[in-house]
């Protein structure tokens, strides 16, 4: 499927097709395009705050022709349900963690390869480059059109209620909640843990009731979702980087005329770049914030984890799952992982 190519000439031509009379006679307070944007994240998450800013600017710059209503915190259902809704067209927009599309196409899980990205320079080179382009094209084939610039969701850390994770031995038999993301599940199985896939809207209760003993997420989400209330330790493993894309149901995207597509692209691109800066700043303060709220931190050496994965075949398994093309693009940005 061809991704829409938006040129200035194309946008101007599209805009010229809307007469002044049409704009002036559009009913007051009625949007031509009223879209719902669903997410599992709370509004306190930087991605949601910047999405709200972008939505407000899109409404203003489109003269009210497009209105985006945000539904945070899984009020439209868990991620699995919202993905299905968006693919079917029942939900026009969704804040998509692309790795959650891996059950539909394993290529999409490749950002979740354990300990692949050492820092943000490697992350954004890959995700704004050829690896991200591949993932976005596969997502579109599945039914979700992703805007080019993604949000940061941070490096993921492990929280527990009974003991800190100091090395791979501490994960043996450990009951950990994971999202419905095959690569993450495989990572923790290779590390000896006992993972349970649970949608994010059920994580707090699963931790509270002891269905699982721990979970893993970026510090910002651990804070905004108040997981510190039901966890005691946080181990800074940086095992996987996570991100979001603003995505559209493909039919909902194609319904937008070129001038509105350009307004959407422009504002969500600016929102994503601003969110990335805010997220790094916010994360830098989170260890102090969460310590004050009762979490105890430790920073384990990550080399023993990588050594275990290298010995037990995790990386060759992931290469086979992702396919040679996706794996070569990942290694283009992060260097060899299987040798």
C-alpha positions as a Markdown table, in Angstrom:
| # | Residue | x | y | z |
|---|---|---|---|---|
| 1 | Unk | 0.0 | 0.0 | 0.0 |
| 2 | Unk | 1.4 | 3.4 | -1.0 |
| 3 | Unk | 1.8 | 5.9 | 1.8 |
| 4 | Unk | 0.3 | 9.3 | 1.0 |
| 5 | Unk | 2.9 | 11.7 | -0.4 |
| 6 | Unk | 2.1 | 15.3 | 0.6 |
| 7 | Unk | 3.7 | 18.0 | -1.4 |
| 8 | Unk | 3.0 | 21.8 | -0.9 |
| 9 | Unk | 1.6 | 21.9 | -4.4 |
| 10 | Unk | -0.8 | 19.0 | -3.6 |
| 11 | Unk | -1.9 | 20.6 | -0.4 |
| 12 | Unk | -2.6 | 24.0 | -2.0 |
| 13 | Unk | -4.5 | 22.3 | -4.8 |
| 14 | Unk | -6.6 | 20.4 | -2.2 |
| 15 | Unk | -7.3 | 23.4 | -0.2 |
| 16 | Unk | -8.3 | 25.4 | -3.3 |
| 17 | Unk | -11.1 | 22.8 | -3.8 |
| 18 | Unk | -12.9 | 24.1 | -0.7 |
| 19 | Unk | -14.7 | 27.3 | -1.5 |
| 20 | Unk | -15.0 | 30.2 | 0.9 |
| 21 | Unk | -18.7 | 29.9 | 0.7 |
| 22 | Unk | -18.5 | 26.2 | 1.9 |
| 23 | Unk | -16.4 | 27.2 | 4.9 |
| 24 | Unk | -18.6 | 30.2 | 5.8 |
| 25 | Unk | -21.8 | 28.1 | 5.6 |
| 26 | Unk | -20.6 | 25.1 | 7.6 |
| 27 | Unk | -22.9 | 24.8 | 10.6 |
| 28 | Unk | -21.7 | 26.5 | 13.8 |
| 29 | Unk | -19.8 | 24.2 | 16.2 |
| 30 | Unk | -20.1 | 21.2 | 13.9 |
| 31 | Unk | -16.9 | 19.6 | 12.6 |
| 32 | Unk | -16.7 | 18.1 | 9.2 |
| 33 | Unk | -14.4 | 15.4 | 10.7 |
| 34 | Unk | -15.0 | 14.3 | 14.3 |
| 35 | Unk | -12.4 | 11.7 | 15.2 |
| 36 | Unk | -11.9 | 9.8 | 18.5 |
| 37 | Unk | -8.3 | 9.2 | 19.7 |
| 38 | Unk | -7.9 | 6.3 | 22.1 |
| 39 | Unk | -5.0 | 5.5 | 24.3 |
| 40 | Unk | -4.1 | 3.3 | 27.3 |
| 41 | Unk | -2.0 | 6.1 | 28.8 |
| 42 | Unk | -3.3 | 8.6 | 31.4 |
| 43 | Unk | -3.5 | 12.3 | 30.5 |
| 44 | Unk | -0.6 | 13.0 | 32.7 |
| 45 | Unk | 1.7 | 11.2 | 30.3 |
| 46 | Unk | 3.6 | 13.7 | 28.1 |
| 47 | Unk | 2.4 | 12.0 | 24.9 |
| 48 | Unk | -1.2 | 12.6 | 25.9 |
| 49 | Unk | -0.6 | 16.2 | 26.9 |
| 50 | Unk | 1.1 | 17.0 | 23.6 |
| 51 | Unk | -1.6 | 15.1 | 21.7 |
| 52 | Unk | -4.1 | 17.4 | 23.3 |
| 53 | Unk | -2.1 | 20.5 | 22.3 |
| 54 | Unk | -1.9 | 19.1 | 18.7 |
| 55 | Unk | -5.6 | 18.4 | 18.6 |
| 56 | Unk | -6.4 | 22.0 | 19.8 |
| 57 | Unk | -4.2 | 23.5 | 17.1 |
| 58 | Unk | -5.6 | 21.2 | 14.4 |
| 59 | Unk | -9.1 | 22.4 | 15.2 |
| 60 | Unk | -8.0 | 26.0 | 15.2 |
| 61 | Unk | -5.9 | 25.8 | 12.0 |
| 62 | Unk | -8.7 | 23.8 | 10.2 |
| 63 | Unk | -11.3 | 26.5 | 11.1 |
| 64 | Unk | -13.2 | 23.9 | 13.1 |
| 65 | Unk | -13.4 | 21.4 | 10.2 |
| 66 | Unk | -11.6 | 18.7 | 12.2 |
| 67 | Unk | -12.1 | 17.9 | 15.9 |
| 68 | Unk | -10.2 | 15.2 | 17.7 |
| 69 | Unk | -11.6 | 14.0 | 21.1 |
| 70 | Unk | -9.1 | 12.2 | 23.3 |
| 71 | Unk | -10.1 | 9.1 | 25.3 |
| 72 | Unk | -7.2 | 8.3 | 27.6 |
| 73 | Unk | -6.6 | 5.6 | 30.3 |
| 74 | Unk | -8.2 | 2.7 | 28.3 |
| 75 | Unk | -11.7 | 4.2 | 28.6 |
| 76 | Unk | -12.4 | 2.7 | 25.2 |
| 77 | Unk | -10.9 | -0.7 | 26.2 |
| 78 | Unk | -7.5 | -2.2 | 26.5 |
| 79 | Unk | -4.8 | -1.9 | 23.9 |
| 80 | Unk | -5.8 | -5.2 | 22.2 |
| 81 | Unk | -9.4 | -4.0 | 21.9 |
| 82 | Unk | -8.4 | -0.5 | 20.6 |
| 83 | Unk | -6.1 | -2.1 | 18.0 |
| 84 | Unk | -9.0 | -4.2 | 16.7 |
| 85 | Unk | -11.4 | -1.2 | 16.8 |
| 86 | Unk | -8.9 | 1.0 | 14.8 |
| 87 | Unk | -8.2 | -1.7 | 12.2 |
| 88 | Unk | -12.0 | -2.2 | 11.7 |
| 89 | Unk | -12.6 | 1.5 | 11.5 |
| 90 | Unk | -14.7 | 1.8 | 14.6 |
| 91 | Unk | -12.0 | 3.9 | 16.2 |
| 92 | Unk | -10.5 | 6.6 | 13.9 |
| 93 | Unk | -7.2 | 7.3 | 15.9 |
| 94 | Unk | -5.1 | 5.4 | 18.4 |
| 95 | Unk | -1.8 | 6.0 | 20.2 |
| 96 | Unk | -0.1 | 2.9 | 19.0 |
| 97 | Unk | 2.8 | 1.0 | 20.5 |
| 98 | Unk | 3.9 | -0.6 | 17.3 |
| 99 | Unk | 5.3 | -3.7 | 19.1 |
| 100 | Unk | 1.8 | -4.6 | 20.0 |
| 101 | Unk | 1.1 | -5.4 | 16.4 |
| 102 | Unk | 3.7 | -8.2 | 16.5 |
| 103 | Unk | 1.0 | -10.9 | 17.0 |
| 104 | Unk | -0.3 | -9.8 | 13.5 |
| 105 | Unk | 3.1 | -9.4 | 11.9 |
| 106 | Unk | 6.3 | -10.4 | 13.8 |
| 107 | Unk | 8.3 | -7.6 | 12.1 |
| 108 | Unk | 6.5 | -5.1 | 14.3 |
| 109 | Unk | 8.1 | -6.5 | 17.5 |
| 110 | Unk | 11.7 | -5.7 | 16.6 |
| 111 | Unk | 12.0 | -2.5 | 18.7 |
| 112 | Unk | 11.4 | -4.8 | 21.6 |
| 113 | Unk | 14.6 | -6.8 | 21.2 |
| 114 | Unk | 16.2 | -6.9 | 24.6 |
| 115 | Unk | 19.2 | -4.6 | 25.2 |
| 116 | Unk | 19.4 | -3.6 | 21.5 |
| 117 | Unk | 19.4 | 0.2 | 21.9 |
| 118 | Unk | 22.2 | 1.6 | 24.2 |
| 119 | Unk | 20.9 | 5.2 | 24.1 |
| 120 | Unk | 18.6 | 7.7 | 22.5 |
| 121 | Unk | 21.0 | 8.6 | 19.7 |
| 122 | Unk | 20.6 | 5.0 | 18.4 |
| 123 | Unk | 16.8 | 5.0 | 19.1 |
| 124 | Unk | 15.9 | 8.0 | 17.0 |
| 125 | Unk | 18.4 | 7.3 | 14.2 |
| 126 | Unk | 16.6 | 3.9 | 13.7 |
| 127 | Unk | 13.0 | 5.0 | 14.4 |
| 128 | Unk | 13.2 | 8.2 | 12.3 |
| 129 | Unk | 15.1 | 6.3 | 9.6 |
| 130 | Unk | 14.8 | 3.1 | 7.6 |
| 131 | Unk | 13.8 | 0.8 | 10.5 |
| 132 | Unk | 10.9 | 3.1 | 11.5 |
| 133 | Unk | 9.9 | 3.4 | 7.8 |
| 134 | Unk | 9.7 | -0.4 | 7.6 |
| 135 | Unk | 7.6 | -0.6 | 10.7 |
| 136 | Unk | 5.2 | 2.1 | 9.6 |
| 137 | Unk | 4.7 | 0.5 | 6.2 |
| 138 | Unk | 3.9 | -2.9 | 7.9 |
| 139 | Unk | 1.5 | -1.2 | 10.3 |
| 140 | Unk | -0.3 | 0.4 | 7.3 |
| 141 | Unk | -0.6 | -3.0 | 5.6 |
| 142 | Unk | -2.3 | -4.3 | 8.8 |
| 143 | Unk | -4.7 | -1.3 | 8.8 |
| 144 | Unk | -3.1 | 1.5 | 10.8 |
| 145 | Unk | -1.5 | 4.5 | 9.2 |
| 146 | Unk | 1.2 | 5.9 | 11.4 |
| 147 | Unk | 2.5 | 9.4 | 11.3 |
| 148 | Unk | 6.2 | 9.7 | 10.7 |
| 149 | Unk | 7.5 | 11.0 | 14.0 |
| 150 | Unk | 6.8 | 8.9 | 17.1 |
| 151 | Unk | 6.6 | 9.7 | 20.7 |
| 152 | Unk | 9.1 | 8.7 | 23.4 |
| 153 | Unk | 7.8 | 6.3 | 26.0 |
| 154 | Unk | 11.2 | 5.7 | 27.5 |
| 155 | Unk | 13.5 | 2.8 | 28.5 |
| 156 | Unk | 11.7 | 0.1 | 30.5 |
| 157 | Unk | 12.6 | -0.8 | 34.1 |
| 158 | Unk | 11.5 | -3.7 | 36.3 |
| 159 | Unk | 9.5 | -3.1 | 39.5 |
| 160 | Unk | 8.9 | -5.8 | 42.1 |
| 161 | Unk | 7.2 | -6.0 | 45.5 |
| 162 | Unk | 9.4 | -8.6 | 47.3 |
| 163 | Unk | 13.0 | -8.1 | 46.2 |
| 164 | Unk | 15.2 | -6.0 | 43.8 |
| 165 | Unk | 16.4 | -7.6 | 40.6 |
| 166 | Unk | 20.2 | -7.6 | 40.9 |
| 167 | Unk | 21.0 | -10.1 | 38.1 |
| 168 | Unk | 19.4 | -12.7 | 35.9 |
| 169 | Unk | 19.2 | -15.3 | 38.7 |
| 170 | Unk | 16.6 | -13.0 | 40.4 |
| 171 | Unk | 14.3 | -13.4 | 37.5 |
| 172 | Unk | 14.1 | -17.2 | 37.6 |
| 173 | Unk | 10.5 | -18.2 | 38.1 |
| 174 | Unk | 9.6 | -14.5 | 38.8 |
| 175 | Unk | 5.9 | -13.8 | 38.0 |
| 176 | Unk | 6.1 | -10.6 | 35.9 |
| 177 | Unk | 3.3 | -8.8 | 34.0 |
| 178 | Unk | 4.1 | -8.0 | 30.4 |
| 179 | Unk | 2.1 | -6.4 | 27.6 |
| 180 | Unk | 0.8 | -8.6 | 24.8 |
| 181 | Unk | 4.1 | -8.2 | 23.0 |
| 182 | Unk | 5.7 | -11.4 | 21.8 |
| 183 | Unk | 9.3 | -10.1 | 21.8 |
| 184 | Unk | 9.1 | -8.9 | 25.4 |
| 185 | Unk | 7.5 | -12.2 | 26.5 |
| 186 | Unk | 10.3 | -14.1 | 24.7 |
| 187 | Unk | 13.0 | -11.9 | 26.3 |
| 188 | Unk | 11.8 | -12.6 | 29.9 |
| 189 | Unk | 11.3 | -16.3 | 29.2 |
| 190 | Unk | 14.9 | -16.5 | 28.0 |
| 191 | Unk | 15.9 | -14.8 | 31.2 |
| 192 | Unk | 14.1 | -17.5 | 33.2 |
| 193 | Unk | 11.0 | -15.5 | 34.3 |
| 194 | Unk | 7.4 | -16.6 | 34.3 |
| 195 | Unk | 5.6 | -13.9 | 32.3 |
| 196 | Unk | 1.9 | -13.2 | 32.1 |
| 197 | Unk | 0.5 | -11.1 | 29.3 |
| 198 | Unk | -2.0 | -8.5 | 30.7 |
| 199 | Unk | -3.4 | -5.3 | 29.1 |
| 200 | Unk | -2.2 | -2.2 | 30.9 |
| 201 | Unk | -5.6 | -1.2 | 32.2 |
| 202 | Unk | -5.5 | -4.4 | 34.4 |
| 203 | Unk | -1.9 | -4.0 | 35.7 |
| 204 | Unk | -2.6 | -2.2 | 39.0 |
| 205 | Unk | -5.1 | -4.7 | 40.1 |
| 206 | Unk | -2.9 | -7.7 | 39.0 |
| 207 | Unk | -0.1 | -6.3 | 41.2 |
| 208 | Unk | -2.4 | -5.4 | 44.1 |
| 209 | Unk | -3.9 | -8.9 | 44.2 |
| 210 | Unk | -0.7 | -10.8 | 43.7 |
| 211 | Unk | -1.6 | -12.3 | 40.3 |
| 212 | Unk | 1.9 | -11.1 | 39.4 |
| 213 | Unk | 4.8 | -10.0 | 41.6 |
| 214 | Unk | 6.2 | -7.4 | 39.3 |
| 215 | Unk | 6.0 | -5.6 | 36.0 |
| 216 | Unk | 8.2 | -3.5 | 33.7 |
| 217 | Unk | 7.6 | 0.0 | 32.3 |
| 218 | Unk | 9.2 | 3.4 | 31.8 |
| 219 | Unk | 9.6 | 5.4 | 35.0 |
| 220 | Unk | 7.1 | 8.1 | 33.8 |
| 221 | Unk | 4.3 | 5.5 | 33.5 |
| 222 | Unk | 5.2 | 3.8 | 36.8 |
| 223 | Unk | 4.6 | 7.3 | 38.3 |
| 224 | Unk | 1.5 | 8.4 | 36.4 |
| 225 | Unk | -0.2 | 5.0 | 36.8 |
| 226 | Unk | 0.7 | 5.1 | 40.6 |
| 227 | Unk | 2.3 | 1.6 | 40.4 |
| 228 | Unk | 4.5 | 2.7 | 43.3 |
| 229 | Unk | 1.5 | 2.1 | 45.5 |
| 230 | Unk | 1.7 | -1.6 | 44.9 |
| 231 | Unk | 5.4 | -2.1 | 44.3 |
| 232 | Unk | 8.5 | -1.6 | 46.5 |
| 233 | Unk | 11.6 | -1.9 | 44.4 |
| 234 | Unk | 12.6 | -0.6 | 41.0 |
| 235 | Unk | 15.6 | -2.0 | 39.1 |
| 236 | Unk | 17.0 | 0.2 | 36.4 |
| 237 | Unk | 17.7 | -2.4 | 33.7 |
| 238 | Unk | 16.9 | -0.3 | 30.6 |
| 239 | Unk | 16.2 | -3.6 | 28.9 |
| 240 | Unk | 14.0 | -2.3 | 26.1 |
| 241 | Unk | 13.1 | 1.1 | 24.7 |
| 242 | Unk | 9.4 | 1.8 | 24.1 |
| 243 | Unk | 7.6 | 4.4 | 21.9 |
| 244 | Unk | 4.2 | 5.3 | 20.5 |
| 245 | Unk | 2.9 | 6.5 | 17.1 |
| 246 | Unk | -0.2 | 8.5 | 16.5 |
| 247 | Unk | -2.0 | 6.2 | 14.1 |
| 248 | Unk | -5.2 | 6.4 | 12.1 |
| 249 | Unk | -7.5 | 3.7 | 10.8 |
| 250 | Unk | -6.5 | 3.6 | 7.2 |
| 251 | Unk | -10.0 | 4.5 | 5.9 |
| 252 | Unk | -10.2 | 7.4 | 8.4 |
| 253 | Unk | -6.9 | 8.8 | 7.2 |
| 254 | Unk | -7.9 | 8.5 | 3.5 |
| 255 | Unk | -11.1 | 10.4 | 4.2 |
| 256 | Unk | -9.2 | 13.5 | 5.1 |
| 257 | Unk | -8.6 | 15.9 | 2.2 |
| 258 | Unk | -4.9 | 16.7 | 1.5 |
| 259 | Unk | -5.0 | 20.1 | 3.3 |
| 260 | Unk | -6.2 | 18.5 | 6.5 |
| 261 | Unk | -3.7 | 15.7 | 6.2 |
| 262 | Unk | -1.0 | 18.3 | 6.0 |
| 263 | Unk | -2.3 | 20.2 | 9.1 |
| 264 | Unk | -2.4 | 16.9 | 11.0 |
| 265 | Unk | 1.1 | 15.9 | 10.0 |
| 266 | Unk | 2.5 | 19.3 | 10.8 |
| 267 | Unk | 1.0 | 19.6 | 14.3 |
| 268 | Unk | 1.6 | 16.0 | 15.4 |
| 269 | Unk | 5.2 | 16.1 | 14.1 |
| 270 | Unk | 5.8 | 19.2 | 16.3 |
| 271 | Unk | 4.1 | 17.6 | 19.2 |
| 272 | Unk | 6.2 | 14.5 | 18.9 |
| 273 | Unk | 9.5 | 16.4 | 18.8 |
| 274 | Unk | 8.5 | 18.5 | 21.8 |
| 275 | Unk | 7.3 | 15.4 | 23.7 |
| 276 | Unk | 10.7 | 13.7 | 23.2 |
| 277 | Unk | 12.4 | 16.6 | 25.0 |
| 278 | Unk | 9.8 | 16.7 | 27.8 |
| 279 | Unk | 10.0 | 13.0 | 28.3 |
| 280 | Unk | 13.8 | 13.0 | 28.8 |
| 281 | Unk | 13.5 | 15.9 | 31.3 |
| 282 | Unk | 10.6 | 14.2 | 33.1 |
| 283 | Unk | 12.5 | 10.9 | 33.3 |
| 284 | Unk | 15.5 | 12.6 | 34.8 |
| 285 | Unk | 13.4 | 13.7 | 37.7 |
| 286 | Unk | 11.5 | 10.5 | 38.2 |
| 287 | Unk | 13.9 | 8.6 | 40.3 |
| 288 | Unk | 13.8 | 11.4 | 42.9 |
| 289 | Unk | 10.0 | 11.6 | 42.6 |
| 290 | Unk | 9.4 | 7.9 | 43.0 |
| 291 | Unk | 11.9 | 7.5 | 45.8 |
| 292 | Unk | 9.9 | 10.1 | 47.7 |
| 293 | Unk | 6.8 | 8.0 | 47.0 |
| 294 | Unk | 8.4 | 4.8 | 48.5 |
| 295 | Unk | 10.2 | 3.0 | 45.7 |
| 296 | Unk | 13.7 | 1.8 | 46.4 |
| 297 | Unk | 16.1 | 1.9 | 43.4 |
| 298 | Unk | 19.1 | -0.2 | 42.3 |
| 299 | Unk | 21.1 | -0.2 | 39.1 |
| 300 | Unk | 22.2 | -3.7 | 38.1 |
| 301 | Unk | 25.0 | -4.4 | 35.7 |
| 302 | Unk | 23.3 | -5.3 | 32.4 |
| 303 | Unk | 26.2 | -7.4 | 31.0 |
| 304 | Unk | 25.2 | -10.6 | 32.8 |
| 305 | Unk | 21.7 | -10.3 | 31.3 |
| 306 | Unk | 23.1 | -9.9 | 27.8 |
| 307 | Unk | 25.5 | -12.8 | 28.4 |
| 308 | Unk | 22.6 | -15.1 | 29.3 |
| 309 | Unk | 20.7 | -14.1 | 26.2 |
| 310 | Unk | 23.7 | -14.7 | 24.0 |
| 311 | Unk | 24.3 | -18.1 | 25.5 |
| 312 | Unk | 20.7 | -19.4 | 25.2 |
| 313 | Unk | 20.0 | -18.3 | 21.6 |
| 314 | Unk | 17.7 | -15.4 | 22.2 |
| 315 | Unk | 19.2 | -13.2 | 19.5 |
| 316 | Unk | 19.2 | -15.9 | 16.8 |
| 317 | Unk | 15.6 | -16.7 | 17.7 |
| 318 | Unk | 14.6 | -13.1 | 17.4 |
| 319 | Unk | 16.4 | -12.8 | 14.0 |
| 320 | Unk | 14.5 | -15.8 | 12.8 |
| 321 | Unk | 11.2 | -14.3 | 14.1 |
| 322 | Unk | 11.7 | -10.8 | 12.6 |
| 323 | Unk | 13.2 | -11.9 | 9.3 |
| 324 | Unk | 16.5 | -11.0 | 7.7 |
| 325 | Unk | 15.3 | -7.6 | 6.3 |
| 326 | Unk | 14.1 | -6.2 | 9.6 |
| 327 | Unk | 17.1 | -7.6 | 11.5 |
| 328 | Unk | 19.6 | -6.2 | 9.1 |
| 329 | Unk | 18.0 | -2.7 | 9.5 |
| 330 | Unk | 18.1 | -3.0 | 13.3 |
| 331 | Unk | 21.8 | -4.0 | 13.2 |
| 332 | Unk | 22.4 | -1.1 | 10.7 |
| 333 | Unk | 21.8 | 1.2 | 13.6 |
| 334 | Unk | 22.9 | -0.7 | 16.7 |
| 335 | Unk | 25.6 | -3.0 | 15.5 |
| 336 | Unk | 25.8 | -6.8 | 15.4 |
| 337 | Unk | 23.6 | -8.6 | 18.0 |
| 338 | Unk | 23.9 | -12.2 | 17.0 |
| 339 | Unk | 27.7 | -12.5 | 17.0 |
